[in-house]
Amino acid sequence: MPIDVLARASPAANLALVGTVLVDTGGGVSDNADRVERFLAGRPVELIALTHGHLDHAGGAAELRDRLGAPIALHRADLATLARDAARLHQPLTPFTVDRVLEDGDTLPGGIEVVGVPSQTPGHVAYWVPAERTVLTGDLLQRDDVAWLPPDDGVIDAAIAAIGRLAALRPVRGIPGHGPDVTDVPRAVAATIARYEQWREHPDRQAWHAARRIAAGRLSLEDPRPDLAGATELLAAVPMLADFGAVLGLGAGALAAEVLRQLVGSGALGDDGGPLVTRFPHEPAA
């Protein structure tokens, strides 16, 4: 089965056309649907299948359904995530109705199998293409990084179990939502599990990792970029970041200021006293 990948940068995620199934839709930029239509180049889409309900993966779903005439599929456990996490992350996710509610073990057109892998969201899924021994992993498995996890009870254990479930498929290729293909799947699995086990012992590391990722993604939605004071105010109002601040014993404003200090210090953001400069790979928001 043909698998064609469109690599994207923040605030969008990678997406793929697997046969006639479009996996994820990108989002967060004004010309998102145009970019996806150029990628499709007139190829038919029978179904839009989302890995989970966050803006970078599902933000383009409403407009692309209108343009392509294809129904949207999402796991049952993420139906509530759409509105809940859009609010928790302060992301402008355009509401949409889910046409096909997915369950673990469902089969999509072309024999694609739905694999429930609750982790960053409770309804996160991976899509297994057995004929190609390829798995589309959303945010769960990446080559050079690990997905941030929310500060919810049991989420690390759930993510480790989910990674184990992907490993049991013995894929030869992973197509992640962020970054390049995973070609050495056992190495990526081992590295991800080791990192999550470390977070289980040190919740502060989980919190800082997530706070930096969420802050950078949120700032990439802003055009024009705010200055340092404006960015601090913006991030201090993000409820999910406040949740991580509670883990770290910091107020929302203090966490926002420290995360920005870390991002500037690492070179991910540039600060010359005016609007912040986004130096990590990203797509223009407008």
C-alpha positions in Angstrom: 0.0 0.0 0.0 1.4 3.4 -0.9 2.3 5.6 2.1 3.2 9.3 1.3 4.4 11.6 4.1 4.1 15.3 4.3 6.7 16.5 6.8 5.5 19.5 8.8 7.0 21.8 11.5 5.4 23.5 14.5 2.6 24.5 14.9 1.6 21.6 12.6 2.5 17.9 12.7 3.5 15.4 10.0 0.7 13.8 8.1 0.5 10.9 5.7 -1.7 9.6 3.0 -2.0 5.8 3.4 -3.8 4.5 0.5 -7.0 6.6 0.6 -6.8 7.4 4.3 -5.4 10.8 5.4 -3.8 10.4 8.8 -3.9 13.7 10.7 -4.5 17.1 9.2 -2.0 19.6 10.5 -3.2 22.9 11.8 -2.3 26.1 13.4 -1.4 28.0 10.2 -3.8 30.0 8.0 -2.9 28.2 4.8 -3.0 24.7 6.3 -5.7 23.3 4.0 -4.0 24.7 1.0 -0.7 23.0 1.9 -2.5 19.7 2.4 -4.4 20.0 -0.9 -1.2 20.6 -2.7 0.3 17.5 -1.1 -2.7 15.4 -2.1 -2.5 16.7 -5.7 -6.0 15.4 -6.4 -5.6 12.0 -4.9 -8.8 10.6 -3.4 -9.3 10.7 0.4 -11.9 8.2 1.7 -11.3 8.9 5.4 -9.6 11.5 7.7 -8.2 9.5 10.6 -6.8 11.4 13.5 -4.2 10.1 16.0 -5.5 12.4 18.7 -7.3 15.6 19.3 -4.6 18.3 19.6 -4.4 21.3 17.3 -1.2 20.3 15.5 -2.7 17.0 14.4 -6.5 17.8 14.2 -6.6 21.6 13.7 -7.2 21.2 10.0 -9.9 18.6 10.2 -13.0 20.8 9.9 -11.8 22.7 6.8 -10.4 19.6 5.1 -13.6 17.7 5.6 -15.5 20.5 3.8 -12.9 20.6 1.0 -12.4 16.9 0.5 -15.8 15.5 1.4 -14.2 12.9 3.6 -15.5 11.9 7.1 -13.5 12.3 10.2 -12.5 9.4 12.5 -11.3 9.8 16.1 -11.1 7.4 19.1 -14.0 7.4 21.5 -11.9 8.4 24.4 -10.7 11.6 22.7 -14.1 13.0 21.9 -13.9 15.0 25.2 -10.3 15.9 24.6 -11.1 18.1 21.7 -12.7 20.9 23.7 -11.0 20.1 27.0 -7.4 20.3 25.8 -8.0 23.1 23.4 -8.9 25.1 26.5 -6.1 23.6 28.7 -3.5 24.5 26.0 -5.1 27.7 24.8 -5.2 26.4 21.3 -7.6 27.8 18.6 -9.0 24.5 17.5 -11.9 24.8 15.1 -14.7 22.6 16.4 -15.9 19.7 14.3 -18.1 16.7 14.5 -16.6 13.2 14.5 -18.3 11.0 11.8 -16.7 7.7 12.8 -16.0 6.9 16.4 -13.0 4.5 16.6 -12.3 1.7 19.0 -9.2 -0.3 19.6 -8.9 -3.0 17.0 -11.0 -1.4 14.3 -9.9 -1.8 10.7 -9.9 1.2 8.3 -9.9 1.1 4.5 -6.9 -0.7 3.1 -6.6 -2.9 6.1 -5.1 -0.3 8.4 -5.5 -1.3 12.0 -6.4 1.0 14.9 -4.1 0.5 17.9 -5.1 2.2 21.2 -2.1 3.8 22.8 -3.4 6.1 25.5 -0.6 8.5 26.5 -0.6 12.2 25.7 -4.4 11.9 25.4 -6.6 9.1 26.7 -7.8 8.4 23.1 -4.4 8.5 21.4 -4.1 5.8 18.7 -1.5 4.5 16.3 -2.3 3.2 12.9 -0.7 -0.1 11.9 -0.2 -1.0 8.3 0.6 -4.7 8.4 1.4 -5.1 4.7 4.2 -2.6 5.1 5.1 -3.4 8.7 4.8 0.3 9.3 3.1 2.1 12.2 2.0 5.8 12.3 2.7 6.8 15.8 1.3 10.3 16.3 3.1 11.8 19.2 4.0 8.5 20.9 7.2 7.4 19.3 9.8 9.7 17.8 13.4 9.2 16.5 15.2 12.0 18.4 12.8 13.1 21.2 10.0 11.9 23.4 6.4 13.2 23.6 5.5 15.4 26.5 3.0 13.9 28.8 0.3 15.7 30.9 0.5 15.7 34.7 -2.3 13.2 35.1 -2.3 10.3 37.4 -1.1 7.1 35.8 -0.2 8.7 32.5 3.5 7.5 32.6 2.6 3.9 33.2 0.0 4.1 30.5 2.5 5.6 28.0 5.1 2.9 28.8 2.5 0.2 28.3 1.5 1.9 25.0 5.1 1.9 23.8 5.4 -1.8 24.6 2.3 -2.4 22.6 3.8 -0.8 19.5 7.1 -2.7 20.0 5.1 -6.0 20.1 4.0 -5.3 16.5 7.6 -5.5 15.4 7.4 -2.7 12.9 10.3 -1.9 10.6 9.3 1.7 10.2 7.6 4.3 12.4 6.1 7.5 10.9 5.9 10.0 13.8 3.9 13.1 14.1 7.1 15.1 14.7 10.6 14.6 13.2 12.0 12.1 10.7 11.0 8.5 10.3 11.9 6.0 12.9 14.0 3.4 11.1 15.6 1.8 14.2 12.4 1.1 16.1 13.9 -1.0 18.9 16.4 1.8 19.7 13.6 4.4 19.8 11.4 2.2 21.9 14.2 1.6 24.5 15.1 5.3 24.6 11.5 6.4 25.1 10.8 3.8 27.9 14.1 4.8 29.6 13.1 8.5 29.5 9.6 7.8 30.8 10.9 5.6 33.6 13.2 8.5 34.6 10.3 10.8 34.7 8.4 8.4 36.9 11.2 8.8 39.4 11.7 12.6 38.8 8.3 14.3 38.0 10.0 17.6 37.8 11.8 16.5 34.6 8.5 15.5 33.0 7.1 18.9 34.0 10.0 21.0 32.5 10.1 19.0 29.3 6.3 19.4 28.8 6.4 23.1 29.8 9.1 23.9 27.2 7.3 22.0 24.4 3.9 23.5 25.1 5.3 27.0 25.5 7.2 26.8 22.2 4.2 25.5 20.4 1.9 28.1 21.8 4.3 30.9 20.8 4.6 29.6 17.3 0.8 30.3 16.9 1.4 34.0 17.6 1.9 36.4 14.6 3.4 38.9 15.3 5.5 37.4 18.1 5.1 39.1 21.4 8.1 40.6 23.3 9.4 38.9 26.5 6.9 40.6 28.8 4.0 39.8 26.4 5.1 36.2 26.1 5.3 35.8 29.8 1.7 37.1 30.2 0.5 34.9 27.4 2.0 31.7 28.8 1.0 32.5 32.4 -2.7 32.2 31.2 -2.3 28.7 29.7 -4.0 26.3 32.2 -1.9 23.3 31.3 1.3 25.2 32.1 -0.3 26.3 35.4 -0.8 22.6 36.1 2.9 21.9 35.6 3.7 24.9 37.7 1.8 23.2 40.6 4.0 20.1 40.1 7.1 22.3 40.4 5.9 24.5 43.2 5.8 27.6 41.0 3.0 30.1 40.3 1.9 30.5 36.7 3.8 33.7 36.1 7.0 32.3 37.6 6.8 29.2 35.5 6.2 31.2 32.3 9.2 33.4 33.1 11.5 30.5 33.8 10.4 28.5 30.7 11.1 31.6 28.5 14.5 32.0 30.2 15.3 28.4 29.3 14.1 28.7 25.7 16.1 31.9 25.2 19.2 30.3 26.9 19.0 27.3 24.6 18.8 29.4 21.5 15.2 28.2 20.7 14.1 31.8 21.1 16.0 35.0 20.4 15.4 38.1 22.5 16.9 41.5 21.5 14.4 43.5 23.5 11.7 43.5 20.9 9.5 40.7 19.6 10.9 37.3 20.3 12.5 35.5 17.4 11.5 31.9 16.9 14.6 30.0 16.0 13.3 26.4 16.2 11.8 25.0 13.0 8.3 26.3 12.4 5.8 27.3 9.8 4.6 30.9 9.6 1.3 31.2 11.5 -0.2 33.7 9.0 
